Amino acid sequence: MRLRGLMRKEFLQILRDPSSIAIAFLMPVVLLLLFGYGVSLDAENVPITLVVEHPSAATHRFTKGFWGSNYFDPRQVPSIQEGVRSLLTHQANGLVYVREDFAESLERADGGAIQVIINGVDANNARLISGYVEGVWNDWIRRESQARGSGPPMPVQVQQRIWFNSEVRSQNFLVPGLIAVIMTLIGALLTALIMSREWERGTMEALMVSPVAMREVIIGKLLPYFVLGMGGMGLSVLMAVFLFHVPLRGSLWLLSAGAALFLLTALGMGLLISTLARSQFVASQVAIIATFLPAFILSGFIFDIGSMPPVIQGLTHAVAARYFVAILQSVFLAGNVWSVVLPNALALMAMATLFLAITRRRSRKRLE
């Protein structure tokens, strides 16, 4: 009865305080729309300059691959000087230089050659552009070989197969990871303000003198926000599947179980913060710094963990979002891969137990 009364009190507080509902339901919508549409790891419509010194049928067949590609927004100029100027003035991110002897060199044993100059300020974008140009070149070689009736120009013919994200859409990779970041922020903020709000409003003293046990106070405050957080999770999954068209190849129940474990971990972190900080402002700032930023940077959401220095890779094991990102990306894109899901789920279970145990130990019915 006491626990039921505490939970009812907390639900009524949620209904009276629209900020909690906004954090649980409005924040996922806003962040998913901003990041889902605004952040992309794909390079499309890249401005590129084509310099063809001596146009011919061969150069036309080659450059046609750039004009017909969604990856490039080509512009042809007559001289290499003008092409270099377009790079210096940031009118183009790449330059493809086809020399005047291109057609004649194709008949020689060493074949023809082109020069590619790429703006390397953004290293990741430069690698993407280089790969796209190489793809146009290889496609042209294949078509030329077929037109001449000769065999492939190389003894090895590569056939690419892309698993799990065959469309190579960055949204399929980013949106599941973004759900983990959003759930981190929701879970931590929802509970980081609970205890500190009680202290600021002076209602914690009433709980201290009541016959309610401290574990009942923690459970009574945890469960309502768990329900609220799972509602936000459900909304995020619906947006991912129906708005961003991310495939959900795994089981919905497995996704829900992983989300429940992670939400308990995030709520435990927020509850621990609110237990230590008696100011809502301090609690919210600590929650953002201690949970949201590590989840954004160190979870593998955008930055590959394997590319980080060994020391930073070790730090990522203390970030709960790392394990949830792995579960989300596996369940969404690959299916129920138990060798991935189980170890990460066990890690989340251990972290949830740890945070809730520390919170229980730090929570005492005392006023000092």
Residue, then its C-alpha position, 0 to 999 in steps of 0.5 A: m500500500r505504501l509503495r502504491g501510494l508513492m507510485r501514485k504520488e509520482f505519477l500525479q507529479i508527472l502529470r502536473d509537471p509537463s517537463s517530464i512528459a516533454i523529456a520523455f516524448l518531445m525530446p526523442v522526436v526533436l532529436l531524431l528529426l534533427f540528427g536523422y535528417g541533419v546528420s549524414l555520413d554519406a557524401e552526395n552531390v559533391p561538387i567536383t571539377l572535370v578538366v578535359e584537355h582534349p575532348s574525345a569519344a573516350t573521354h566523353r564515355f569516361t566523364k559520363g559516369f560523373w554526370g549520371s551519378n548521385y554522388f557528384d555535382p560535376r562542373q567541367v572547365p577547360s584548363i587545369q589552372e581554372g580547376v585548381r582555382s575552383l579547389l582553392t576557392h572551395q567551389a569544388n571538393g575534388l578535381v579530375y584531370v584528363r590529359e590531352d593524350f588520354a585517348e592515345s594512351l589507352e592503346r599503350a601497354d601501360g594504359g591511360a591515366i587520370q589525375v585526381i586531386i581532392n580537398g583533404v581538409d575533411a579526411n573522412n569526406a576525402r576518403l569517400i570522394s576518392g572511393y567514389v571516383e575510383g568506382v566511376w573509373n572501375d565501372w568505365i574500365r568494365r564497360e570499355s572491356q565489354a565493348r571491346g570484347s576483351g577479358p577483364p583488365m585485371p586477373v582478379q575480378v572483385q564482386q562486392r557484397i554488403w551485409f546488414n546495410s546493403e543500401v549503404r544508408s548512413q541513417n540505418f547506422l546512425v538512427p539506432g545509435l541515436i536511440a541509445v543516446i536519446m535514452t541515455l539523456i531521457g533516463a538520466l534527466l528524468t531521475a536526476l531531478i527527482m531527489s534534488r527536487e524533493w530537497e529543494r521543495g522541502t518535501m524530503e523531510a516529510l518522507m524522512v519522518s514517514p514510515v516508508a522505507m528508503r528502498e520503497v522510496i527508490i522503487g516508488k520513484l523509479l518505476p513511474y519514470f521507467v514506464l515513461g522512459m519505455g514509452g519514449m523508447g517505443l516512440s523512438v522505435l516507431m519513428a526509426v521504422f516508419l519515418f526513417h525506414v530503418p529495417l528491424r530484422g530482430s525480435l521486438w521482444l529482444l529489443s524491448a528487453g535490451a531497452a529495459l536493461f539499459l533504461l534501468t542503468a540510465l535511471g540508476m545513474g540519474l537516481l544516483i546523481s540526484t541522491l548526491a546533488r541537492s540542486q536541480f540545476v547541478a543535477s541536470q548539468v552533471a547528468i548531461i556531462a556524465t551521461f550524454l556526452p560520453a554516450f555521444i562520443l564514446s559509445g560507437f554511435i558515430f566514432d568507431i571505437g576500434s580507431m580510438p587509442p587503447v586508453i580511450q577504448g578502455l574508458t568506453h567499457a565504463v559507458a553504458a551506451r556502448y553496450f546498448v548501441a551494439i544491441l540496437q545495431s545488431v537487432f535492427l540491422a542483423g537480427n537476433v545475433w546472440s553472440v553480440v546481444l548476450p554479452n552486452a546485455l549481461a554488461l548492462m545488467a551488471m551496471a544497472t545492479l551496480f548503480l542501483a546498489i550504490t544509490r541504495r547504500r547512499s540513501r539514508k533516512r537522515l537530514e544531514 
